[in-house]
Amino acid sequence: MLDIEEFRKAGYAAIDRICDYYYSLSSLPVKPSVSPGYLSHHIPKTLPESSEPFNHILDDYTKLILPGLTHWQHPSFFGFYPTACTFEGMIADLLVSSACNPGFNWASSPACTELEVLMMDWAAKLLGLHSDFHNSSSKGGGAIQTTASDSALTAVVAARSLYARTHPTVPHESLVLYTTTQTHSLGLKAAKILGLNVRAIEVKAEDGYSLRGEALRAALDEDLKNGKHPFMLIATVGTTSSGAIDNLPEIKQVAKDHPSLWIHIDAAWAGVALSCPEYRDQLYHAEINEIATSFCTNFHKWGLVNFDCSTLWVRDRTLLTEALDITPPFLRTKEGDSGLVIDYRNWHLALGRRFRSLKLWFVFRSYGAEGFRAYIKRCIAMNDSFITELKQTKLLELVTAPSLALSVFRISPSALASSPSSTSTEPTATLETLNTLTKSLYSRLTSRNDILLTQTVLNGVFCIRFVVGSERTVLEDVRKAVGVLVEEAEGVVAEWRKESVGVDGEVVVQNGNAVV
C-alpha cells in the first residue's frame, strides 16, 4: 500500500513510462502478436497473499500488458474510428480519479455538475447547435454519457415513455423503432433491450447508402396501415461502414406528417466536424437544428477527449426527466427540490456517473476552438491525399464517395485487365471475383502488424475502410499506408493471374470471369 510520498514517486515513475511509451509509439507494431489466453501463462490464478513492491507491478505492466495492447493512437492505425487520447485528457483523468465521487446529484459534488452544465454548452456552441439544446436555455440541454450506444438507449427510453404518455391506449408491442440497414448496431441493441419492434429500412448504393425520404415515408405508411405505431427514427450523420449521411432535408418533409415521431441523430463520429463551418452544409447542420429531438456525438472518437465522453443533447430536458426521474428520500436535497440545479442522474440510465467534463474543460482550453478545428481539417486533408494517391493506381478503387476523413475501397476491376498496361475498356470482373480478391487483400493486411484497417460490407460489396484520426498521424504515414496497400494488392492480383492464365500466357476474361 502506498503512502502519500510513495504515491508521489510511483506517479512520477508511471508518467515516465507513459512518456517513454509515446516516444516509442511509432516504432511499435500497431497490433499485438499474442494468442488468446496469453496472459494466463504469466499471471497467477489467484491474487497474492502479501503486498508486492509497486515498481514490480509497473515492470509487469510494461512486460506483460503493453505487448498485448492494440495501439489505437498509433500513426498507422486507420481502422474502426479514432479513439482520442491526448495528454490533457490523461491528466484530467488522473485528477478525476484522485477525487473520485459518484456525481449522482449536485450536492454530491457541485463542481462536477456545474462544470458539465457549462462544458455541454461550450460543446454545443462549438458545433453550432440551436440554443434550444443549450443548458442555459433552461428548456433543453446536454449531458455526458458513456458511449453512443448509451446515448441512443437513453433516447429510446425517453421516446417510448413520451409516446406512452401521449398515447396511453397503444400497446407496447405495436411500437416501431426505425433504423436503416447501415445504422450502427446501437439501434438493434436498444430495441432488443427494451423489447421493441425495429424496422431497418433498406438504403441503396446509388443514394450513397443514405436514407431517403421516399423510403422512410413508404415504411411509415405501410406500418400505420398494418396497425403499427411509429414512435422513433434513428437517423445517422456518418454511418460506421461508409460515413453515409441520411438525407435530413427529405426526412424533414416526411416528419411534418408525423409530428409524434422522435428523431434521434446519431453523429457519433462525424458530429465533431460540425465545429468547422465549411462542413456544416454537407452534414445537414440546418436540418439537425430544425428536426432533431435528440443529438449525439462522441468527443472520445474524433474529438480529442479521452474515452469515455459521449455527448447527448435533447431539445426538451423534461423528455428525459419525466422518463427517468427517480428520487427516493435519501437522494433528496434542498437544492434539487428547489429546481435551481440539475441532478444529472435523471438524464441517463445509471445512478452514479464519472466526472467526465473535466476532460472536456482541459482539452477545450488547451486546444481552443481554433486548434480543435485545425485538427479536424488536417485529418480530412490527409484523407484527401489518400484518395488522390488511390486514384493514381489501377489496383484499387473507391466503393462509394469518401466522407470527411473516411474512405472505403476494394480491388479495382481494372486491376484484372488482360494486360497490366492496358488502357482499353474490358469486361468488369464479377462481384464474386472482386469480393474474393478484396477479402484476400484484407487477409494479407490483417497478417501485418505495421498497419491496421477494418473491413465492412456495403449491400453485398466486401470492402476495406480507411479512416484518418490519430492525432499523431502525419501525411508521411498516409503515404506509407498507400505503399503497403499497393504492395499487398499487387501480390493478390499476381496470384490471381497465376491461377487464371490462359494457354497463350494471357489472362482471359469472359462475362467478367477469368477463364483458361
C-alpha positions as CSV (number, residue, x, y, z in Angstrom):
1,M,0.0,0.0,0.0
2,L,1.3,3.4,-1.0
3,D,1.5,6.4,1.4
4,I,1.5,9.9,0.0
5,E,5.2,10.1,-0.6
6,E,5.4,6.7,-2.1
7,F,2.5,7.6,-4.3
8,R,4.4,10.7,-5.5
9,K,7.4,8.6,-6.5
10,A,5.2,5.9,-8.1
11,G,3.3,8.6,-10.0
12,Y,6.5,10.1,-11.4
13,A,7.6,6.6,-12.4
14,A,4.3,5.9,-14.2
15,I,4.4,9.2,-16.0
16,D,7.9,8.5,-17.1
17,R,6.8,5.1,-18.6
18,I,3.9,6.8,-20.4
19,C,6.3,9.3,-21.9
20,D,8.7,6.6,-23.0
21,Y,5.7,4.7,-24.5
22,Y,4.7,7.7,-26.6
23,Y,8.3,8.4,-27.7
24,S,8.5,4.8,-29.0
25,L,4.9,4.5,-30.2
26,S,5.6,5.0,-34.0
27,S,8.2,2.2,-33.9
28,L,5.9,-0.3,-32.2
29,P,3.7,-2.8,-34.1
30,V,0.1,-1.4,-34.4
31,K,-1.4,-4.6,-33.1
32,P,0.0,-7.3,-30.8
33,S,1.3,-10.7,-31.8
34,V,-0.2,-12.6,-28.9
35,S,-2.5,-15.6,-28.8
36,P,-5.8,-15.9,-26.9
37,G,-5.1,-16.7,-23.3
38,Y,-1.5,-15.5,-23.4
39,L,-1.8,-13.7,-20.0
40,S,-2.9,-16.8,-18.2
41,H,0.6,-18.1,-18.7
42,H,2.2,-15.2,-16.9
43,I,-0.3,-14.1,-14.2
44,P,-1.1,-16.4,-11.2
45,K,-4.6,-17.8,-10.9
46,T,-5.1,-16.2,-7.5
47,L,-4.1,-12.8,-6.0
48,P,-1.0,-12.7,-3.8
49,E,-1.4,-13.1,-0.1
50,S,1.1,-10.3,0.7
51,S,1.9,-7.0,-0.9
52,E,4.3,-6.6,-3.7
53,P,6.7,-3.7,-4.4
54,F,5.0,-1.2,-6.7
55,N,7.9,-0.9,-9.1
56,H,7.5,-4.7,-9.7
57,I,3.8,-4.0,-10.6
58,L,4.9,-1.3,-13.0
59,D,7.5,-3.6,-14.5
60,D,4.9,-6.2,-15.2
61,Y,2.7,-3.7,-16.9
62,T,5.5,-2.9,-19.3
63,K,6.4,-6.5,-19.7
64,L,3.0,-8.2,-19.9
65,I,0.3,-5.7,-20.7
66,L,1.9,-3.4,-23.2
67,P,2.7,-6.3,-25.6
68,G,-0.9,-7.2,-25.6
69,L,-2.3,-3.8,-26.5
70,T,-3.6,-2.7,-29.8
71,H,-2.3,0.8,-30.2
72,W,-5.3,2.9,-31.3
73,Q,-3.1,6.0,-31.1
74,H,-0.5,4.6,-33.5
75,P,0.2,6.8,-36.6
76,S,-0.6,3.8,-38.8
77,F,-4.0,2.9,-37.1
78,F,-6.6,3.5,-39.8
79,G,-9.3,1.1,-38.6
80,F,-12.7,1.5,-36.9
81,Y,-12.8,5.1,-35.8
82,P,-10.1,7.0,-33.9
83,T,-10.2,6.9,-30.1
84,A,-9.0,10.2,-28.8
85,C,-6.1,10.2,-26.4
86,T,-4.5,13.5,-25.5
87,F,-2.1,14.3,-22.7
88,E,-4.6,16.9,-21.5
89,G,-7.2,14.2,-21.2
90,M,-4.9,11.9,-19.4
91,I,-4.1,14.5,-16.8
92,A,-7.8,15.3,-16.3
93,D,-8.5,11.6,-15.9
94,L,-5.8,11.3,-13.2
95,L,-7.2,14.3,-11.3
96,V,-10.7,12.9,-11.6
97,S,-9.5,9.6,-10.2
98,S,-7.9,11.4,-7.3
99,A,-11.2,12.9,-6.2
100,C,-13.5,10.0,-7.2
101,N,-17.1,10.7,-6.4
102,P,-20.3,9.2,-8.0
103,G,-21.7,12.6,-9.2
104,F,-25.4,11.5,-9.0
105,N,-26.7,14.9,-7.9
106,W,-25.5,18.4,-7.5
107,A,-24.9,18.1,-3.7
108,S,-22.6,15.0,-4.1
109,S,-20.0,17.4,-5.7
110,P,-21.3,20.8,-7.0
111,A,-18.3,21.3,-9.3
112,C,-18.9,18.1,-11.1
113,T,-22.5,19.1,-12.1
114,E,-21.8,22.7,-12.8
115,L,-18.7,22.1,-15.0
116,E,-20.7,19.6,-17.0
117,V,-23.5,22.1,-17.5
118,L,-21.0,24.7,-18.8
119,M,-19.0,22.3,-20.9
120,M,-22.0,20.9,-22.7
121,D,-22.9,24.5,-23.6
122,W,-19.3,25.1,-24.8
123,A,-19.5,22.0,-26.9
124,A,-23.0,22.9,-28.2
125,K,-21.8,26.3,-29.3
126,L,-18.6,24.8,-30.9
127,L,-20.9,22.6,-33.0
128,G,-23.4,25.3,-33.7
129,L,-26.3,23.6,-32.1
130,H,-29.5,25.5,-31.7
131,S,-29.9,27.4,-28.5
132,D,-32.8,25.1,-27.5
133,F,-30.1,22.5,-26.9
134,H,-28.1,24.7,-24.5
135,N,-28.4,24.1,-20.8
136,S,-28.5,27.8,-20.3
137,S,-31.9,27.8,-22.2
138,S,-33.5,26.1,-19.2
139,K,-35.5,24.2,-21.8
140,G,-33.3,21.6,-23.4
141,G,-29.7,20.7,-22.6
142,G,-26.9,18.2,-22.7
143,A,-25.4,15.5,-20.5
144,I,-22.3,13.3,-21.0
145,Q,-23.0,9.6,-21.4
146,T,-20.5,6.7,-21.7
147,T,-21.0,5.8,-25.4
148,A,-23.2,6.5,-28.3
149,S,-25.0,3.2,-27.6
150,D,-25.9,4.5,-24.1
151,S,-26.9,7.8,-25.6
152,A,-29.2,6.0,-28.1
153,L,-30.6,3.7,-25.4
154,T,-31.4,6.7,-23.2
155,A,-33.1,8.5,-26.1
156,V,-35.2,5.4,-27.0
157,V,-36.3,5.0,-23.3
158,A,-37.4,8.7,-23.3
159,A,-39.1,8.4,-26.7
160,R,-41.0,5.3,-25.6
161,S,-42.1,7.0,-22.4
162,L,-43.3,10.1,-24.3
163,Y,-45.3,8.0,-26.7
164,A,-46.8,6.0,-23.9
165,R,-47.9,9.2,-22.1
166,T,-49.4,10.8,-25.2
167,H,-50.9,7.5,-26.5
168,P,-51.9,5.7,-23.3
169,T,-54.1,3.1,-25.1
170,V,-51.4,2.0,-27.6
171,P,-49.9,-1.4,-26.6
172,H,-46.2,-1.6,-26.2
173,E,-45.8,-4.4,-28.7
174,S,-47.2,-2.2,-31.6
175,L,-44.5,0.4,-31.3
176,V,-41.9,0.5,-34.1
177,L,-38.3,2.0,-33.9
178,Y,-36.9,2.8,-37.4
179,T,-33.2,2.5,-38.4
180,T,-31.6,1.7,-41.8
181,T,-29.6,-1.2,-43.0
182,Q,-26.5,0.9,-42.3
183,T,-27.4,2.2,-38.9
184,H,-25.0,1.2,-36.1
185,S,-26.0,-1.8,-34.1
186,L,-26.9,0.5,-31.2
187,G,-30.4,0.7,-32.7
188,L,-30.9,-3.0,-32.7
189,K,-29.4,-3.4,-29.3
190,A,-31.7,-0.7,-27.8
191,A,-34.7,-2.4,-29.3
192,K,-33.6,-5.8,-28.0
193,I,-33.1,-4.5,-24.5
194,L,-36.5,-2.8,-24.4
195,G,-38.4,-5.5,-26.3
196,L,-39.4,-3.2,-29.2
197,N,-40.0,-3.8,-32.8
198,V,-37.3,-2.4,-35.1
199,R,-37.5,-1.9,-38.8
200,A,-34.3,-1.4,-40.8
201,I,-35.1,0.4,-44.0
202,E,-33.0,-0.6,-47.0
203,V,-30.7,2.0,-48.3
204,K,-29.2,1.9,-51.8
205,A,-25.7,2.3,-53.2
206,E,-27.0,4.9,-55.8
207,D,-28.1,7.0,-52.9
208,G,-24.7,6.8,-51.2
209,Y,-26.3,4.4,-48.6
210,S,-28.3,7.4,-47.3
211,L,-31.9,7.1,-46.0
212,R,-34.2,8.9,-48.5
213,G,-37.5,10.5,-47.6
214,E,-39.5,8.3,-50.0
215,A,-38.2,5.1,-48.4
216,L,-39.0,6.4,-44.9
217,R,-42.5,7.5,-45.9
218,A,-43.3,4.2,-47.5
219,A,-42.2,2.3,-44.4
220,L,-44.2,4.6,-42.1
221,D,-47.3,4.4,-44.2
222,E,-47.1,0.6,-44.5
223,D,-46.7,0.1,-40.8
224,L,-49.5,2.5,-39.9
225,K,-51.8,0.6,-42.4
226,N,-50.9,-2.6,-40.5
227,G,-51.8,-1.1,-37.1
228,K,-48.3,-0.4,-36.0
229,H,-47.2,2.8,-34.3
230,P,-44.1,4.5,-35.5
231,F,-42.6,6.4,-32.5
232,M,-38.9,6.9,-33.2
233,L,-36.3,7.2,-36.0
234,I,-32.6,6.9,-35.5
235,A,-31.0,8.9,-38.4
236,T,-27.3,8.8,-38.9
237,V,-24.8,11.5,-39.8
238,G,-21.7,9.5,-40.7
239,T,-22.5,5.8,-40.7
240,T,-19.9,3.3,-39.4
241,S,-19.4,1.4,-42.6
242,S,-19.1,4.3,-45.1
243,G,-19.7,7.6,-43.4
244,A,-23.1,8.0,-45.1
245,I,-25.3,10.8,-44.1
246,D,-29.1,10.2,-44.1
247,N,-31.0,12.7,-46.2
248,L,-32.2,15.0,-43.5
249,P,-33.9,17.6,-45.8
250,E,-36.1,14.8,-47.2
251,I,-36.6,13.3,-43.7
252,K,-37.7,16.8,-42.5
253,Q,-40.5,16.8,-45.1
254,V,-41.7,13.4,-44.0
255,A,-41.6,14.3,-40.3
256,K,-44.0,17.1,-40.9
257,D,-46.7,14.5,-41.4
258,H,-45.6,12.5,-38.4
259,P,-45.3,15.0,-35.5
260,S,-45.1,12.3,-32.8
261,L,-42.0,10.8,-34.4
262,W,-38.9,11.3,-32.2
263,I,-35.9,11.9,-34.4
264,H,-32.6,10.9,-32.8
265,I,-29.5,12.0,-34.7
266,D,-26.5,9.6,-34.2
267,A,-23.4,11.5,-35.3
268,A,-21.0,9.6,-33.1
269,W,-18.0,10.0,-35.3
270,A,-18.8,12.8,-37.8
271,G,-20.6,15.2,-35.5
272,V,-17.5,16.9,-34.3
273,A,-16.8,18.1,-37.8
274,L,-19.8,20.5,-37.3
275,S,-17.2,22.5,-35.5
276,C,-15.9,23.6,-38.9
277,P,-18.5,25.9,-40.6
278,E,-17.3,24.8,-44.1
279,Y,-18.6,21.2,-43.5
280,R,-21.9,22.1,-42.0
281,D,-23.9,22.1,-45.2
282,Q,-22.6,18.6,-46.1
283,L,-23.7,17.4,-42.6
284,Y,-27.1,19.0,-42.9
285,H,-26.4,21.2,-39.9
286,A,-29.6,23.4,-40.5
287,E,-31.8,20.3,-40.6
288,I,-30.3,18.9,-37.4
289,N,-31.2,22.1,-35.6
290,E,-34.7,22.0,-37.1
291,I,-35.8,18.4,-36.6
292,A,-33.6,16.7,-34.1
293,T,-35.4,15.7,-30.8
294,S,-32.0,14.5,-29.6
295,F,-28.5,14.6,-30.9
296,C,-25.3,12.6,-30.0
297,T,-21.7,12.9,-30.9
298,N,-18.6,11.3,-29.3
299,F,-15.8,13.5,-28.3
300,H,-13.9,10.4,-27.4
301,K,-13.7,9.4,-31.1
302,W,-12.6,12.2,-33.3
303,G,-12.9,14.9,-30.6
304,L,-9.5,14.8,-28.8
305,V,-11.2,13.8,-25.4
306,N,-10.1,10.5,-23.8
307,F,-12.6,7.7,-23.7
308,D,-15.3,7.8,-22.4
309,C,-17.1,11.0,-23.4
310,S,-20.3,10.7,-25.5
311,T,-22.3,13.9,-25.5
312,L,-26.1,13.8,-25.8
313,W,-28.4,16.8,-26.2
314,V,-32.2,17.0,-26.1
315,R,-34.4,19.8,-27.2
316,D,-36.6,19.5,-24.1
317,R,-35.0,18.2,-20.9
318,T,-38.3,17.2,-19.4
319,L,-38.4,14.4,-22.0
320,L,-35.6,12.8,-20.1
321,T,-36.6,13.6,-16.6
322,E,-40.2,12.6,-17.0
323,A,-39.0,9.2,-18.2
324,L,-36.0,8.7,-15.8
325,D,-36.5,10.8,-12.6
326,I,-36.5,8.5,-9.6
327,T,-35.8,10.4,-6.3
328,P,-36.0,8.3,-3.1
329,P,-35.8,10.2,0.2
330,F,-32.1,9.5,0.6
331,L,-31.3,11.3,-2.7
332,R,-33.5,14.4,-2.0
333,T,-31.7,17.7,-1.4
334,K,-32.9,21.2,-0.8
335,E,-31.0,22.3,-4.0
336,G,-32.6,19.6,-6.1
337,D,-36.1,20.3,-4.7
338,S,-35.7,24.0,-5.4
339,G,-35.2,23.3,-9.1
340,L,-32.2,25.6,-9.2
341,V,-29.8,22.8,-10.1
342,I,-29.6,19.8,-12.5
343,D,-29.4,16.4,-11.0
344,Y,-27.8,14.5,-13.9
345,R,-28.7,11.1,-12.7
346,N,-32.2,11.8,-14.1
347,W,-30.7,12.4,-17.6
348,H,-29.4,8.8,-18.1
349,L,-30.0,5.2,-17.0
350,A,-27.4,4.8,-14.2
351,L,-27.3,6.4,-10.8
352,G,-23.6,7.1,-10.4
353,R,-21.6,8.9,-13.1
354,R,-18.0,9.9,-13.6
355,F,-16.6,13.5,-13.7
356,R,-16.1,13.4,-17.4
357,S,-16.5,17.1,-18.0
358,L,-13.0,17.9,-16.6
359,K,-11.6,16.2,-19.7
360,L,-13.6,18.5,-22.0
361,W,-12.5,21.5,-20.0
362,F,-8.8,20.7,-20.2
363,V,-8.9,19.8,-23.9
364,F,-11.0,22.7,-24.9
365,R,-8.8,25.2,-23.1
366,S,-5.6,23.6,-24.3
367,Y,-6.6,23.4,-28.0
368,G,-9.1,26.3,-28.2
369,A,-11.8,26.2,-30.9
370,E,-9.1,27.2,-33.5
371,G,-6.9,24.2,-32.6
372,F,-9.8,21.8,-32.5
373,R,-10.9,22.8,-36.0
374,A,-7.4,22.7,-37.3
375,Y,-7.1,19.0,-36.2
376,I,-10.4,18.1,-37.9
377,K,-9.4,19.8,-41.1
378,R,-5.9,18.2,-41.0
379,C,-7.4,14.7,-40.8
380,I,-9.7,15.4,-43.7
381,A,-6.9,16.8,-45.8
382,M,-4.8,13.7,-45.2
383,N,-7.8,11.5,-46.4
384,D,-8.0,13.7,-49.5
385,S,-4.3,12.9,-50.1
386,F,-5.1,9.2,-49.6
387,I,-7.9,9.4,-52.2
388,T,-5.6,11.2,-54.7
389,E,-2.9,8.5,-54.4
390,L,-5.5,5.7,-54.5
391,K,-6.9,7.0,-57.9
392,Q,-3.4,7.0,-59.4
393,T,-3.3,3.2,-59.2
394,K,-5.4,0.8,-61.3
395,L,-5.2,-1.7,-58.4
396,L,-7.7,-0.1,-56.0
397,E,-10.9,1.9,-56.3
398,L,-13.4,3.7,-54.0
399,V,-16.6,1.9,-53.4
400,T,-18.6,5.0,-52.5
401,A,-17.9,8.7,-52.2
402,P,-15.5,9.5,-49.4
403,S,-16.9,11.0,-46.2
404,L,-14.7,13.6,-44.4
405,A,-11.7,11.5,-43.1
406,L,-13.1,8.1,-44.2
407,S,-12.7,6.2,-47.5
408,V,-13.9,2.8,-48.4
409,F,-12.2,0.9,-51.2
410,R,-11.7,-2.5,-52.9
411,I,-9.7,-4.2,-55.6
412,S,-10.5,-2.4,-58.8
413,P,-11.8,-4.3,-61.9
414,S,-9.1,-2.5,-63.9
415,A,-6.5,-4.4,-61.9
416,L,-7.8,-7.6,-63.6
417,A,-7.2,-6.3,-67.2
418,S,-5.6,-8.8,-69.5
419,S,-2.5,-6.6,-69.7
420,P,-1.3,-4.6,-66.7
421,S,-0.6,-1.7,-69.0
422,S,-3.8,-1.9,-71.0
423,T,-5.9,1.2,-71.3
424,S,-8.7,-0.4,-73.2
425,T,-12.2,-0.9,-71.8
426,E,-12.6,-4.5,-70.8
427,P,-15.4,-6.5,-69.2
428,T,-15.6,-5.8,-65.5
429,A,-15.0,-8.7,-63.1
430,T,-18.0,-10.2,-61.3
431,L,-18.9,-9.0,-57.8
432,E,-18.0,-12.5,-56.6
433,T,-14.5,-12.2,-58.0
434,L,-13.9,-8.7,-56.7
435,N,-15.2,-9.7,-53.2
436,T,-12.9,-12.8,-53.2
437,L,-9.8,-10.7,-54.2
438,T,-10.6,-7.9,-51.7
439,K,-11.0,-10.5,-49.0
440,S,-7.6,-11.8,-49.9
441,L,-6.2,-8.3,-49.7
442,Y,-7.7,-7.8,-46.3
443,S,-6.4,-11.1,-45.1
444,R,-2.9,-10.0,-46.2
445,L,-3.3,-6.7,-44.4
446,T,-4.5,-8.3,-41.1
447,S,-1.5,-10.6,-41.1
448,R,0.8,-7.5,-40.9
449,N,1.4,-5.7,-37.6
450,D,2.6,-2.4,-39.1
451,I,-0.8,-1.2,-40.2
452,L,-4.4,-1.7,-39.1
453,L,-7.6,-1.3,-41.2
454,T,-11.0,-2.8,-40.8
455,Q,-13.5,-4.4,-43.2
456,T,-17.1,-3.9,-44.0
457,V,-19.8,-5.0,-46.4
458,L,-22.0,-2.5,-48.3
459,N,-25.0,-4.1,-49.8
460,G,-23.1,-7.2,-50.7
461,V,-19.8,-5.5,-51.7
462,F,-16.9,-6.5,-49.5
463,C,-14.7,-3.6,-48.9
464,I,-12.0,-2.1,-46.7
465,R,-12.2,1.1,-44.6
466,F,-9.5,3.6,-44.2
467,V,-10.1,6.4,-41.7
468,V,-7.7,9.1,-40.5
469,G,-8.0,10.3,-37.0
470,S,-5.0,9.6,-34.8
471,E,-3.6,12.9,-33.6
472,R,-0.1,11.5,-34.3
473,T,-0.7,10.6,-37.9
474,V,1.1,12.7,-40.5
475,L,1.0,12.8,-44.3
476,E,4.0,10.5,-44.5
477,D,2.1,7.8,-42.6
478,V,-0.7,8.0,-45.1
479,R,1.7,7.7,-48.0
480,K,3.4,4.7,-46.3
481,A,-0.1,3.1,-45.9
482,V,-0.8,3.5,-49.6
483,G,2.6,1.8,-50.3
484,V,1.5,-1.1,-48.2
485,L,-1.8,-1.3,-49.9
486,V,-0.3,-1.3,-53.3
487,E,2.3,-3.9,-52.3
488,E,-0.3,-6.3,-51.0
489,A,-2.8,-5.6,-53.8
490,E,-0.1,-6.4,-56.4
491,G,0.5,-9.7,-54.6
492,V,-3.2,-10.6,-54.7
493,V,-3.5,-9.8,-58.4
494,A,-0.3,-11.6,-59.2
495,E,-1.7,-14.8,-57.5
496,W,-5.0,-14.3,-59.3
497,R,-3.2,-14.0,-62.7
498,K,-1.1,-17.1,-62.0
499,E,-4.3,-19.1,-61.3
500,S,-6.2,-17.6,-64.3
501,V,-3.5,-17.5,-67.0
502,G,-4.5,-19.0,-70.4
503,V,-2.6,-21.3,-72.6
504,D,-1.2,-18.4,-74.6
505,G,0.0,-16.8,-71.4
506,E,-2.7,-14.1,-71.4
507,V,-5.5,-13.7,-68.8
508,V,-8.8,-14.4,-70.5
509,V,-11.9,-12.7,-69.3
510,Q,-15.3,-13.9,-70.3
511,N,-18.5,-12.5,-68.8
512,G,-16.4,-10.8,-66.1
513,N,-14.7,-14.1,-65.0
514,A,-11.2,-15.1,-65.6
515,V,-11.1,-18.4,-67.5
516,V,-8.4,-20.6,-69.1
